[in-house]
Amino acid sequence: MFISGYEIDLERAVSIIKRAEIRRVGVQLPDGLKRSASEISRILEETGAEVIISGDPCYGACDIDLQLCSMVDLLVHIGHSEMCERLSDRIVYLEARMPDDVKDVVERSLEFFTKGRVAVCTTVQHAHTIDSVIGIMRSHGIEAIAGAPSSRTRYRGQVLGCCYSAARVGAEEALFIGTGMFHPVGLSIATGMRVIAADPVTGNVDEIDAHDFLRWRYGIIARAADAKSIGILISKKPGQRRCVTARRLCTLGRSKGKRMLEVYIDRIEPERVLDLGLDAVVSTACPRIALDDARMYSVPILTPPEFEIALGLRNDYIFDEILEACGEPVTGRS
């Protein structure tokens, strides 16, 4: 079934609802699909179930609407692949796949590669094309490799904004299939590989240069180095919750004479951060918050490794990755 240009297996959800005689269903959608909420609700309501749509933003499988989940018999999470195994008995994940043909952009990317071994990476929207991409590259003499799934990913070659383990296959170059710049820039920084980004939607093929991005981030780190009061933001979202990391950072900050404040928060937004009255904040949640949205904040917002640089405890820049399937437990102790 195609909804807003994505292929979504709503029939699977309908079958589960009917078979289990579910009476109340919650639906969680990323912002790009919220305009289709009425259509999706209508289809699911044909089962006889009551449907409640989550109106809050949804940024990934790590971002579960726990309150809505507690109100319904089943939560249908649309757009992302399954991650949080501890909640899977209450949640059905329906991926949103993009139908764009990748053959043209993959063939045009071939001229960029100088090594024989290339890591192939993508997001869940194009994960179903991995075998096709590898086949095209190997037919041209390139040893294309897609790394195995991790605790946070379901498919070979799949990467997230917080996890690039699928790219670590002993290659010096990588091909990223997908849209936007966040993932390929993150891939470049996290692995140190030369990255070629091929976008099946626009048809663009580009070599990624992360130097300008890093210069910008080091400028923010320099501003944060002078901060006296610093907040460590701990996400309530199950796939982003890192309490142990937050406590460790607080200890490091205090050892350097900083006034540290642990903040447990659901939605990290500029107004909420401003209201804290702090000189800088460190987000232990999704790295995209600090790296993609920093211009929205009036104070420096850092990732944990960037905070270590600001404190003078680290010289090298590393990308913040979350390796645990569902983050760290609330009761975790450092």
Phi and psi restraints in degrees (value plus and minus 20) as a CYANA .aco file:
   2 PHE   PHI    -118.1   -78.1
   2 PHE   PSI     105.2   145.2
   3 ILE   PHI    -152.1  -112.1
   3 ILE   PSI     102.2   142.2
   4 SER   PHI      32.8    72.8
   4 SER   PSI      15.4    55.4
   5 GLY   PHI      64.5   104.5
   5 GLY   PSI     -19.7    20.3
   6 TYR   PHI    -129.7   -89.7
   6 TYR   PSI     128.1   168.1
   7 GLU   PHI    -111.0   -71.0
   7 GLU   PSI      96.2   136.2
   8 ILE   PHI    -148.1  -108.1
   8 ILE   PSI     110.3   150.3
   9 ASP   PHI    -105.9   -65.9
   9 ASP   PSI      47.7    87.7
  10 LEU   PHI     -86.0   -46.0
  10 LEU   PSI     -45.1    -5.1
  11 GLU   PHI     -79.6   -39.6
  11 GLU   PSI     -53.1   -13.1
  12 ARG   PHI     -83.9   -43.9
  12 ARG   PSI     -64.4   -24.4
  13 ALA   PHI     -84.1   -44.1
  13 ALA   PSI     -62.1   -22.1
  14 VAL   PHI     -79.3   -39.3
  14 VAL   PSI     -63.8   -23.8
  15 SER   PHI     -82.4   -42.4
  15 SER   PSI     -63.3   -23.3
  16 ILE   PHI     -84.8   -44.8
  16 ILE   PSI     -63.2   -23.2
  17 ILE   PHI     -82.1   -42.1
  17 ILE   PSI     -63.7   -23.7
  18 LYS   PHI     -87.5   -47.5
  18 LYS   PSI     -66.1   -26.1
  19 ARG   PHI     -83.8   -43.8
  19 ARG   PSI     -61.1   -21.1
  20 ALA   PHI    -110.8   -70.8
  20 ALA   PSI     -20.5    19.5
  21 GLU   PHI      34.1    74.1
  21 GLU   PSI      27.6    67.6
  22 ILE   PHI     -88.8   -48.8
  22 ILE   PSI     113.2   153.2
  23 ARG   PHI    -120.4   -80.4
  23 ARG   PSI     -50.0   -10.0
  24 ARG   PHI    -153.2  -113.2
  24 ARG   PSI     104.0   144.0
  25 VAL   PHI    -142.2  -102.2
  25 VAL   PSI     112.6   152.6
  26 GLY   PHI    -119.9   -79.9
  26 GLY   PSI     126.3   166.3
  27 VAL   PHI    -147.6  -107.6
  27 VAL   PSI     109.1   149.1
  28 GLN   PHI    -138.9   -98.9
  28 GLN   PSI     108.6   148.6
  29 LEU   PHI    -150.5  -110.5
  29 LEU   PSI     124.7   164.7
  30 PRO   PHI     -90.1   -50.1
  30 PRO   PSI     139.9   179.9
  31 ASP   PHI     -76.0   -36.0
  31 ASP   PSI     -54.7   -14.7
  32 GLY   PHI     -86.1   -46.1
  32 GLY   PSI     -34.5     5.5
  33 LEU   PHI    -133.7   -93.7
  33 LEU   PSI     -21.1    18.9
  34 LYS   PHI     -83.4   -43.4
  34 LYS   PSI     -47.0    -7.0
  35 ARG   PHI     -86.5   -46.5
  35 ARG   PSI     -36.8     3.2
  36 SER   PHI    -116.4   -76.4
  36 SER   PSI     -11.9    28.1
  37 ALA   PHI     -79.0   -39.0
  37 ALA   PSI     -59.6   -19.6
  38 SER   PHI     -84.8   -44.8
  38 SER   PSI     -63.5   -23.5
  39 GLU   PHI     -84.8   -44.8
  39 GLU   PSI     -64.5   -24.5
  40 ILE   PHI     -83.8   -43.8
  40 ILE   PSI     -62.5   -22.5
  41 SER   PHI     -80.5   -40.5
  41 SER   PSI     -62.7   -22.7
  42 ARG   PHI     -81.0   -41.0
  42 ARG   PSI     -62.8   -22.8
  43 ILE   PHI     -84.9   -44.9
  43 ILE   PSI     -64.1   -24.1
  44 LEU   PHI     -91.5   -51.5
  44 LEU   PSI     -52.0   -12.0
  45 GLU   PHI     -88.9   -48.9
  45 GLU   PSI     -37.8     2.2
  46 GLU   PHI     -85.6   -45.6
  46 GLU   PSI     -34.6     5.4
  47 THR   PHI     -99.4   -59.4
  47 THR   PSI     -31.8     8.2
  48 GLY   PHI      76.4   116.4
  48 GLY   PSI     -21.9    18.1
  49 ALA   PHI    -105.4   -65.4
  49 ALA   PSI     131.7   171.7
  50 GLU   PHI    -100.1   -60.1
  50 GLU   PSI     116.2   156.2
  51 VAL   PHI    -137.7   -97.7
  51 VAL   PSI     110.5   150.5
  52 ILE   PHI    -140.8  -100.8
  52 ILE   PSI     104.7   144.7
  53 ILE   PHI    -113.7   -73.7
  53 ILE   PSI     113.9   153.9
  54 SER   PHI     -96.7   -56.7
  54 SER   PSI     104.0   144.0
  55 GLY   PHI    -110.3   -70.3
  55 GLY   PSI     -23.1    16.9
  56 ASP   PHI    -101.7   -61.7
  56 ASP   PSI     137.7   177.7
  57 PRO   PHI     -81.0   -41.0
  57 PRO   PSI     132.3   172.3
  58 CYS   PHI    -157.5  -117.5
  58 CYS   PSI      99.5   139.5
  59 TYR   PHI    -129.4   -89.4
  59 TYR   PSI     -19.0    21.0
  60 GLY   PHI     143.5   183.5
  60 GLY   PSI     158.6   198.6
  61 ALA   PHI     -86.0   -46.0
  61 ALA   PSI     -38.0     2.0
  62 CYS   PHI     -98.1   -58.1
  62 CYS   PSI     -31.5     8.5
  63 ASP   PHI    -128.4   -88.4
  63 ASP   PSI      57.2    97.2
  64 ILE   PHI    -112.9   -72.9
  64 ILE   PSI     114.4   154.4
  65 ASP   PHI     -98.3   -58.3
  65 ASP   PSI      69.1   109.1
  66 LEU   PHI     -86.0   -46.0
  66 LEU   PSI     -54.8   -14.8
  67 GLN   PHI     -86.6   -46.6
  67 GLN   PSI     -64.9   -24.9
  68 LEU   PHI     -84.4   -44.4
  68 LEU   PSI     -59.0   -19.0
  69 CYS   PHI     -78.7   -38.7
  69 CYS   PSI     -56.1   -16.1
  70 SER   PHI     -94.9   -54.9
  70 SER   PSI     -36.5     3.5
  71 MET   PHI    -112.2   -72.2
  71 MET   PSI     -36.4     3.6
  72 VAL   PHI    -139.5   -99.5
  72 VAL   PSI     148.4   188.4
  73 ASP   PHI    -103.2   -63.2
  73 ASP   PSI     -45.4    -5.4
  74 LEU   PHI    -171.9  -131.9
  74 LEU   PSI     117.3   157.3
  75 LEU   PHI    -129.2   -89.2
  75 LEU   PSI     102.9   142.9
  76 VAL   PHI    -117.3   -77.3
  76 VAL   PSI      89.5   129.5
  77 HIS   PHI    -120.6   -80.6
  77 HIS   PSI      95.1   135.1
  78 ILE   PHI    -128.2   -88.2
  78 ILE   PSI     114.8   154.8
  79 GLY   PHI      94.4   134.4
  79 GLY   PSI     -35.9     4.1
  80 HIS   PHI    -154.7  -114.7
  80 HIS   PSI     140.3   180.3
  81 SER   PHI    -108.0   -68.0
  81 SER   PSI     136.3   176.3
  82 GLU   PHI     -80.7   -40.7
  82 GLU   PSI     117.2   157.2
  83 MET   PHI    -152.2  -112.2
  83 MET   PSI     -72.5   -32.5
  84 CYS   PHI    -105.7   -65.7
  84 CYS   PSI      69.6   109.6
  85 GLU   PHI     -81.9   -41.9
  85 GLU   PSI     -51.5   -11.5
  86 ARG   PHI     -88.4   -48.4
  86 ARG   PSI     -34.6     5.4
  87 LEU   PHI    -130.9   -90.9
  87 LEU   PSI     -18.0    22.0
  88 SER   PHI     -87.0   -47.0
  88 SER   PSI     -39.7     0.3
  89 ASP   PHI     -94.1   -54.1
  89 ASP   PSI     -32.4     7.6
  90 ARG   PHI    -130.2   -90.2
  90 ARG   PSI     -23.2    16.8
  91 ILE   PHI    -149.8  -109.8
  91 ILE   PSI     118.3   158.3
  92 VAL   PHI    -131.1   -91.1
  92 VAL   PSI     103.8   143.8
  93 TYR   PHI    -117.6   -77.6
  93 TYR   PSI     104.0   144.0
  94 LEU   PHI    -135.7   -95.7
  94 LEU   PSI      92.4   132.4
  95 GLU   PHI     -92.4   -52.4
  95 GLU   PSI     131.5   171.5
  96 ALA   PHI    -130.9   -90.9
  96 ALA   PSI      89.0   129.0
  97 ARG   PHI    -120.8   -80.8
  97 ARG   PSI     120.3   160.3
  98 MET   PHI    -112.4   -72.4
  98 MET   PSI     109.8   149.8
  99 PRO   PHI    -103.7   -63.7
  99 PRO   PSI     -18.7    21.3
 100 ASP   PHI     -79.1   -39.1
 100 ASP   PSI     117.8   157.8
 101 ASP   PHI     -93.1   -53.1
 101 ASP   PSI     110.9   150.9
 102 VAL   PHI    -116.1   -76.1
 102 VAL   PSI     -28.7    11.3
 103 LYS   PHI     -76.4   -36.4
 103 LYS   PSI     -66.5   -26.5
 104 ASP   PHI     -83.5   -43.5
 104 ASP   PSI     -69.4   -29.4
 105 VAL   PHI     -89.2   -49.2
 105 VAL   PSI     -53.6   -13.6
 106 VAL   PHI     -85.0   -45.0
 106 VAL   PSI     -65.0   -25.0
 107 GLU   PHI     -84.1   -44.1
 107 GLU   PSI     -55.2   -15.2
 108 ARG   PHI     -95.4   -55.4
 108 ARG   PSI     -39.2     0.8
 109 SER   PHI     -99.5   -59.5
 109 SER   PSI     -39.0     1.0
 110 LEU   PHI     -78.9   -38.9
 110 LEU   PSI     -55.0   -15.0
 111 GLU   PHI     -87.8   -47.8
 111 GLU   PSI     -34.9     5.1
 112 PHE   PHI     -99.7   -59.7
 112 PHE   PSI     -41.8    -1.8
 113 PHE   PHI    -107.5   -67.5
 113 PHE   PSI     117.9   157.9
 114 THR   PHI    -134.9   -94.9
 114 THR   PSI     -30.6     9.4
 115 LYS   PHI    -129.3   -89.3
 115 LYS   PSI     140.5   180.5
 116 GLY   PHI    -102.2   -62.2
 116 GLY   PSI     -40.7    -0.7
 117 ARG   PHI    -135.3   -95.3
 117 ARG   PSI     104.8   144.8
 118 VAL   PHI    -151.4  -111.4
 118 VAL   PSI     111.6   151.6
 119 ALA   PHI    -100.8   -60.8
 119 ALA   PSI     113.7   153.7
 120 VAL   PHI    -128.5   -88.5
 120 VAL   PSI     105.1   145.1
 121 CYS   PHI    -153.3  -113.3
 121 CYS   PSI     133.6   173.6
 122 THR   PHI    -182.2  -142.2
 122 THR   PSI     156.2   196.2
 123 THR   PHI    -119.2   -79.2
 123 THR   PSI     154.3   194.3
 124 VAL   PHI     -81.1   -41.1
 124 VAL   PSI     -47.8    -7.8
 125 GLN   PHI     -83.3   -43.3
 125 GLN   PSI     -45.8    -5.8
 126 HIS   PHI    -140.8  -100.8
 126 HIS   PSI      -9.2    30.8
 127 ALA   PHI     -80.3   -40.3
 127 ALA   PSI     -48.1    -8.1
 128 HIS   PHI     -90.7   -50.7
 128 HIS   PSI     -28.9    11.1
 129 THR   PHI    -116.6   -76.6
 129 THR   PSI     -22.2    17.8
 130 ILE   PHI     -75.1   -35.1
 130 ILE   PSI     -67.8   -27.8
 131 ASP   PHI     -81.8   -41.8
 131 ASP   PSI     -59.4   -19.4
 132 SER   PHI     -84.2   -44.2
 132 SER   PSI     -64.0   -24.0
 133 VAL   PHI     -81.6   -41.6
 133 VAL   PSI     -66.7   -26.7
 134 ILE   PHI     -82.2   -42.2
 134 ILE   PSI     -60.6   -20.6
 135 GLY   PHI     -82.8   -42.8
 135 GLY   PSI     -61.9   -21.9
 136 ILE   PHI     -83.7   -43.7
 136 ILE   PSI     -64.8   -24.8
 137 MET   PHI     -88.1   -48.1
 137 MET   PSI     -60.7   -20.7
 138 ARG   PHI     -88.5   -48.5
 138 ARG   PSI     -50.5   -10.5
 139 SER   PHI     -86.9   -46.9
 139 SER   PSI     -35.9     4.1
 140 HIS   PHI    -126.8   -86.8
 140 HIS   PSI      -2.5    37.5
 141 GLY   PHI      63.5   103.5
 141 GLY   PSI      -7.9    32.1
 142 ILE   PHI    -120.0   -80.0
 142 ILE   PSI     110.1   150.1
 143 GLU   PHI    -100.1   -60.1
 143 GLU   PSI      71.0   111.0
 144 ALA   PHI    -109.1   -69.1
 144 ALA   PSI     110.9   150.9
 145 ILE   PHI    -149.2  -109.2
 145 ILE   PSI     113.0   153.0
 146 ALA   PHI    -132.9   -92.9
 146 ALA   PSI     102.8   142.8
 147 GLY   PHI     -87.4   -47.4
 147 GLY   PSI     140.4   180.4
 148 ALA   PHI     -90.3   -50.3
 148 ALA   PSI     138.2   178.2
 149 PRO   PHI     -80.9   -40.9
 149 PRO   PSI     139.5   179.5
 150 SER   PHI    -138.7   -98.7
 150 SER   PSI    -192.1  -152.1
 151 SER   PHI     -87.4   -47.4
 151 SER   PSI     -36.2     3.8
 152 ARG   PHI    -128.1   -88.1
 152 ARG   PSI     -28.7    11.3
 153 THR   PHI    -146.8  -106.8
 153 THR   PSI     137.5   177.5
 154 ARG   PHI    -127.3   -87.3
 154 ARG   PSI     -44.4    -4.4
 155 TYR   PHI    -139.0   -99.0
 155 TYR   PSI     135.1   175.1
 156 ARG   PHI     -79.2   -39.2
 156 ARG   PSI     117.0   157.0
 157 GLY   PHI      56.0    96.0
 157 GLY   PSI     -24.2    15.8
 158 GLN   PHI     -96.0   -56.0
 158 GLN   PSI     111.0   151.0
 159 VAL   PHI    -140.7  -100.7
 159 VAL   PSI     136.3   176.3
 160 LEU   PHI    -141.8  -101.8
 160 LEU   PSI     147.5   187.5
 161 GLY   PHI     -84.0   -44.0
 161 GLY   PSI     -34.0     6.0
 162 CYS   PHI    -138.8   -98.8
 162 CYS   PSI     -15.7    24.3
 163 CYS   PHI    -172.3  -132.3
 163 CYS   PSI      97.0   137.0
 164 TYR   PHI    -141.6  -101.6
 164 TYR   PSI       7.1    47.1
 165 SER   PHI     -83.0   -43.0
 165 SER   PSI     -49.3    -9.3
 166 ALA   PHI     -86.9   -46.9
 166 ALA   PSI     -36.0     4.0
 167 ALA   PHI    -107.4   -67.4
 167 ALA   PSI     -31.8     8.2
 168 ARG   PHI    -108.5   -68.5
 168 ARG   PSI      61.0   101.0
 169 VAL   PHI    -144.2  -104.2
 169 VAL   PSI       1.0    41.0
 170 GLY   PHI      58.5    98.5
 170 GLY   PSI       4.9    44.9
 171 ALA   PHI    -124.9   -84.9
 171 ALA   PSI     139.8   179.8
 172 GLU   PHI    -122.6   -82.6
 172 GLU   PSI     -32.8     7.2
 173 GLU   PHI    -151.4  -111.4
 173 GLU   PSI     135.5   175.5
 174 ALA   PHI    -159.8  -119.8
 174 ALA   PSI     126.3   166.3
 175 LEU   PHI    -129.4   -89.4
 175 LEU   PSI     102.9   142.9
 176 PHE   PHI    -125.3   -85.3
 176 PHE   PSI     105.7   145.7
 177 ILE   PHI    -124.1   -84.1
 177 ILE   PSI      96.2   136.2
 178 GLY   PHI     140.6   180.6
 178 GLY   PSI    -195.9  -155.9
 179 THR   PHI    -125.2   -85.2
 179 THR   PSI     138.2   178.2
 180 GLY   PHI      60.1   100.1
 180 GLY   PSI     149.8   189.8
 181 MET   PHI    -127.0   -87.0
 181 MET   PSI     -36.1     3.9
 182 PHE   PHI     -80.6   -40.6
 182 PHE   PSI     -69.8   -29.8
 183 HIS   PHI     -85.0   -45.0
 183 HIS   PSI     -67.5   -27.5
 184 PRO   PHI     -86.4   -46.4
 184 PRO   PSI     -54.1   -14.1
 185 VAL   PHI     -86.1   -46.1
 185 VAL   PSI     -64.6   -24.6
 186 GLY   PHI     -80.7   -40.7
 186 GLY   PSI     -60.4   -20.4
 187 LEU   PHI     -81.1   -41.1
 187 LEU   PSI     -62.8   -22.8
 188 SER   PHI     -82.9   -42.9
 188 SER   PSI     -66.0   -26.0
 189 ILE   PHI     -91.5   -51.5
 189 ILE   PSI     -61.8   -21.8
 190 ALA   PHI     -87.2   -47.2
 190 ALA   PSI     -53.4   -13.4
 191 THR   PHI    -129.9   -89.9
 191 THR   PSI     -39.3     0.7
 192 GLY   PHI      56.2    96.2
 192 GLY   PSI     -12.5    27.5
 193 MET   PHI    -104.1   -64.1
 193 MET   PSI     137.8   177.8
 194 ARG   PHI     -96.1   -56.1
 194 ARG   PSI     107.3   147.3
 195 VAL   PHI    -138.8   -98.8
 195 VAL   PSI     112.0   152.0
 196 ILE   PHI    -131.2   -91.2
 196 ILE   PSI     105.1   145.1
 197 ALA   PHI    -124.2   -84.2
 197 ALA   PSI     105.5   145.5
 198 ALA   PHI    -138.1   -98.1
 198 ALA   PSI      98.2   138.2
 199 ASP   PHI    -122.6   -82.6
 199 ASP   PSI      88.7   128.7
 200 PRO   PHI     -87.0   -47.0
 200 PRO   PSI     -40.2    -0.2
 201 VAL   PHI     -99.9   -59.9
 201 VAL   PSI     -69.0   -29.0
 202 THR   PHI    -110.2   -70.2
 202 THR   PSI     -41.2    -1.2
 203 GLY   PHI      64.0   104.0
 203 GLY   PSI     -17.0    23.0
 204 ASN   PHI     -98.4   -58.4
 204 ASN   PSI     122.9   162.9
 205 VAL   PHI    -148.1  -108.1
 205 VAL   PSI     101.8   141.8
 206 ASP   PHI    -158.7  -118.7
 206 ASP   PSI     127.4   167.4
 207 GLU   PHI    -106.1   -66.1
 207 GLU   PSI     114.2   154.2
 208 ILE   PHI    -105.4   -65.4
 208 ILE   PSI     110.9   150.9
 209 ASP   PHI    -141.1  -101.1
 209 ASP   PSI      90.7   130.7
 210 ALA   PHI    -113.1   -73.1
 210 ALA   PSI     -15.4    24.6
 211 HIS   PHI     -83.0   -43.0
 211 HIS   PSI     -65.7   -25.7
 212 ASP   PHI     -82.8   -42.8
 212 ASP   PSI     -59.2   -19.2
 213 PHE   PHI     -82.0   -42.0
 213 PHE   PSI     -65.4   -25.4
 214 LEU   PHI     -86.8   -46.8
 214 LEU   PSI     -58.5   -18.5
 215 ARG   PHI     -79.8   -39.8
 215 ARG   PSI     -62.8   -22.8
 216 TRP   PHI     -82.8   -42.8
 216 TRP   PSI     -63.5   -23.5
 217 ARG   PHI     -86.6   -46.6
 217 ARG   PSI     -59.0   -19.0
 218 TYR   PHI     -85.6   -45.6
 218 TYR   PSI     -49.5    -9.5
 219 GLY   PHI     -85.3   -45.3
 219 GLY   PSI     -61.3   -21.3
 220 ILE   PHI     -87.1   -47.1
 220 ILE   PSI     -60.4   -20.4
 221 ILE   PHI     -80.9   -40.9
 221 ILE   PSI     -60.7   -20.7
 222 ALA   PHI     -82.6   -42.6
 222 ALA   PSI     -60.1   -20.1
 223 ARG   PHI     -83.5   -43.5
 223 ARG   PSI     -61.1   -21.1
 224 ALA   PHI     -90.0   -50.0
 224 ALA   PSI     -45.1    -5.1
 225 ALA   PHI     -81.5   -41.5
 225 ALA   PSI     -47.7    -7.7
 226 ASP   PHI    -109.0   -69.0
 226 ASP   PSI     -23.1    16.9
 227 ALA   PHI     -87.8   -47.8
 227 ALA   PSI     120.2   160.2
 228 LYS   PHI    -119.1   -79.1
 228 LYS   PSI     -56.7   -16.7
 229 SER   PHI    -133.9   -93.9
 229 SER   PSI     106.5   146.5
 230 ILE   PHI    -153.4  -113.4
 230 ILE   PSI     112.0   152.0
 231 GLY   PHI    -121.0   -81.0
 231 GLY   PSI     116.7   156.7
 232 ILE   PHI    -123.5   -83.5
 232 ILE   PSI      92.2   132.2
 233 LEU   PHI    -107.5   -67.5
 233 LEU   PSI     103.6   143.6
 234 ILE   PHI    -130.7   -90.7
 234 ILE   PSI     100.2   140.2
 235 SER   PHI     -97.3   -57.3
 235 SER   PSI     121.7   161.7
 236 LYS   PHI    -100.1   -60.1
 236 LYS   PSI     -33.1     6.9
 237 LYS   PHI     -90.7   -50.7
 237 LYS   PSI     112.8   152.8
 238 PRO   PHI     -80.3   -40.3
 238 PRO   PSI     -53.1   -13.1
 239 GLY   PHI    -107.8   -67.8
 239 GLY   PSI     -20.4    19.6
 240 GLN   PHI    -144.1  -104.1
 240 GLN   PSI     -18.1    21.9
 241 ARG   PHI     -99.3   -59.3
 241 ARG   PSI      96.0   136.0
 242 ARG   PHI    -151.3  -111.3
 242 ARG   PSI      56.0    96.0
 243 CYS   PHI     -88.4   -48.4
 243 CYS   PSI     -60.5   -20.5
 244 VAL   PHI     -83.7   -43.7
 244 VAL   PSI     -63.9   -23.9
 245 THR   PHI     -80.3   -40.3
 245 THR   PSI     -63.0   -23.0
 246 ALA   PHI     -81.9   -41.9
 246 ALA   PSI     -63.5   -23.5
 247 ARG   PHI     -85.9   -45.9
 247 ARG   PSI     -58.7   -18.7
 248 ARG   PHI     -82.6   -42.6
 248 ARG   PSI     -62.1   -22.1
 249 LEU   PHI     -87.1   -47.1
 249 LEU   PSI     -57.6   -17.6
 250 CYS   PHI     -81.4   -41.4
 250 CYS   PSI     -63.2   -23.2
 251 THR   PHI     -81.5   -41.5
 251 THR   PSI     -63.2   -23.2
 252 LEU   PHI     -83.1   -43.1
 252 LEU   PSI     -63.8   -23.8
 253 GLY   PHI     -82.6   -42.6
 253 GLY   PSI     -63.5   -23.5
 254 ARG   PHI     -85.9   -45.9
 254 ARG   PSI     -53.5   -13.5
 255 SER   PHI     -86.0   -46.0
 255 SER   PSI     -38.4     1.6
 256 LYS   PHI    -122.8   -82.8
 256 LYS   PSI      -7.3    32.7
 257 GLY   PHI      62.3   102.3
 257 GLY   PSI      -4.8    35.2
 258 LYS   PHI    -107.2   -67.2
 258 LYS   PSI     129.0   169.0
 259 ARG   PHI    -106.9   -66.9
 259 ARG   PSI      93.8   133.8
 260 MET   PHI    -128.1   -88.1
 260 MET   PSI     122.4   162.4
 261 LEU   PHI    -155.6  -115.6
 261 LEU   PSI     102.2   142.2
 262 GLU   PHI    -104.6   -64.6
 262 GLU   PSI     109.5   149.5
 263 VAL   PHI    -145.3  -105.3
 263 VAL   PSI      96.4   136.4
 264 TYR   PHI    -111.2   -71.2
 264 TYR   PSI      99.6   139.6
 265 ILE   PHI    -165.0  -125.0
 265 ILE   PSI     127.0   167.0
 266 ASP   PHI    -108.0   -68.0
 266 ASP   PSI     -83.2   -43.2
 267 ARG   PHI    -127.9   -87.9
 267 ARG   PSI      98.3   138.3
 268 ILE   PHI    -108.2   -68.2
 268 ILE   PSI      91.3   131.3
 269 GLU   PHI    -155.9  -115.9
 269 GLU   PSI     134.0   174.0
 270 PRO   PHI     -74.2   -34.2
 270 PRO   PSI     -63.3   -23.3
 271 GLU   PHI     -84.8   -44.8
 271 GLU   PSI     -59.7   -19.7
 272 ARG   PHI     -88.1   -48.1
 272 ARG   PSI     -58.0   -18.0
 273 VAL   PHI     -87.7   -47.7
 273 VAL   PSI     -62.0   -22.0
 274 LEU   PHI     -79.8   -39.8
 274 LEU   PSI     -60.4   -20.4
 275 ASP   PHI     -83.7   -43.7
 275 ASP   PSI     -39.4     0.6
 276 LEU   PHI     -94.2   -54.2
 276 LEU   PSI     -39.4     0.6
 277 GLY   PHI      46.7    86.7
 277 GLY   PSI      12.8    52.8
 278 LEU   PHI    -120.4   -80.4
 278 LEU   PSI     141.6   181.6
 279 ASP   PHI    -101.1   -61.1
 279 ASP   PSI     -46.2    -6.2
 280 ALA   PHI    -182.4  -142.4
 280 ALA   PSI     140.8   180.8
 281 VAL   PHI    -155.9  -115.9
 281 VAL   PSI     136.3   176.3
 282 VAL   PHI    -142.7  -102.7
 282 VAL   PSI     103.4   143.4
 283 SER   PHI    -114.1   -74.1
 283 SER   PSI      99.0   139.0
 284 THR   PHI    -112.9   -72.9
 284 THR   PSI     -15.3    24.7
 285 ALA   PHI    -104.8   -64.8
 285 ALA   PSI    -174.9  -134.9
 286 CYS   PHI     -72.3   -32.3
 286 CYS   PSI     108.2   148.2
 287 PRO   PHI     -81.1   -41.1
 287 PRO   PSI     -39.6     0.4
 288 ARG   PHI     -83.8   -43.8
 288 ARG   PSI     -47.6    -7.6
 289 ILE   PHI     -81.7   -41.7
 289 ILE   PSI     -67.1   -27.1
 290 ALA   PHI     -97.3   -57.3
 290 ALA   PSI     -58.0   -18.0
 291 LEU   PHI    -106.1   -66.1
 291 LEU   PSI     -53.7   -13.7
 292 ASP   PHI    -114.1   -74.1
 292 ASP   PSI     -50.0   -10.0
 293 ASP   PHI    -129.4   -89.4
 293 ASP   PSI     -10.7    29.3
 294 ALA   PHI     -77.5   -37.5
 294 ALA   PSI     -53.8   -13.8
 295 ARG   PHI     -87.1   -47.1
 295 ARG   PSI     -35.7     4.3
 296 MET   PHI    -101.3   -61.3
 296 MET   PSI     -33.8     6.2
 297 TYR   PHI    -121.1   -81.1
 297 TYR   PSI     121.8   161.8
 298 SER   PHI    -103.7   -63.7
 298 SER   PSI     -32.4     7.6
 299 VAL   PHI    -141.3  -101.3
 299 VAL   PSI     137.3   177.3
 300 PRO   PHI     -80.9   -40.9
 300 PRO   PSI     115.7   155.7
 301 ILE   PHI    -143.6  -103.6
 301 ILE   PSI     104.3   144.3
 302 LEU   PHI    -138.0   -98.0
 302 LEU   PSI     142.1   182.1
 303 THR   PHI    -109.0   -69.0
 303 THR   PSI     145.8   185.8
 304 PRO   PHI     -76.0   -36.0
 304 PRO   PSI     -66.7   -26.7
 305 PRO   PHI     -83.9   -43.9
 305 PRO   PSI     -53.7   -13.7
 306 GLU   PHI     -85.9   -45.9
 306 GLU   PSI     -55.8   -15.8
 307 PHE   PHI     -84.0   -44.0
 307 PHE   PSI     -58.5   -18.5
 308 GLU   PHI     -83.6   -43.6
 308 GLU   PSI     -55.6   -15.6
 309 ILE   PHI     -85.7   -45.7
 309 ILE   PSI     -64.0   -24.0
 310 ALA   PHI     -80.8   -40.8
 310 ALA   PSI     -51.8   -11.8
 311 LEU   PHI    -103.5   -63.5
 311 LEU   PSI     -25.6    14.4
 312 GLY   PHI      60.6   100.6
 312 GLY   PSI      -0.9    39.1
 313 LEU   PHI    -118.7   -78.7
 313 LEU   PSI     -26.7    13.3
 314 ARG   PHI    -166.0  -126.0
 314 ARG   PSI     121.6   161.6
 315 ASN   PHI    -124.9   -84.9
 315 ASN   PSI     -51.3   -11.3
 316 ASP   PHI    -109.0   -69.0
 316 ASP   PSI     125.4   165.4
 317 TYR   PHI    -111.4   -71.4
 317 TYR   PSI     102.6   142.6
 318 ILE   PHI    -143.0  -103.0
 318 ILE   PSI     131.6   171.6
 319 PHE   PHI    -100.0   -60.0
 319 PHE   PSI     119.1   159.1
 320 ASP   PHI     -96.7   -56.7
 320 ASP   PSI      95.7   135.7
 321 GLU   PHI    -138.7   -98.7
 321 GLU   PSI     124.1   164.1
 322 ILE   PHI    -128.2   -88.2
 322 ILE   PSI     100.6   140.6
 323 LEU   PHI    -121.0   -81.0
 323 LEU   PSI     -42.6    -2.6
 324 GLU   PHI     -95.1   -55.1
 324 GLU   PSI     122.1   162.1
 325 ALA   PHI     -78.0   -38.0
 325 ALA   PSI     -63.8   -23.8
 326 CYS   PHI    -147.2  -107.2
 326 CYS   PSI      14.7    54.7
 327 GLY   PHI      52.4    92.4
 327 GLY   PSI    -185.1  -145.1
 328 GLU   PHI    -121.8   -81.8
 328 GLU   PSI     130.6   170.6
 329 PRO   PHI     -85.6   -45.6
 329 PRO   PSI     130.9   170.9
 330 VAL   PHI     -79.0   -39.0
 330 VAL   PSI     -54.0   -14.0
 331 THR   PHI    -108.2   -68.2
 331 THR   PSI     -11.0    29.0
 332 GLY   PHI     -79.6   -39.6
 332 GLY   PSI     127.9   167.9
 333 ARG   PHI    -146.3  -106.3
 333 ARG   PSI     121.6   161.6
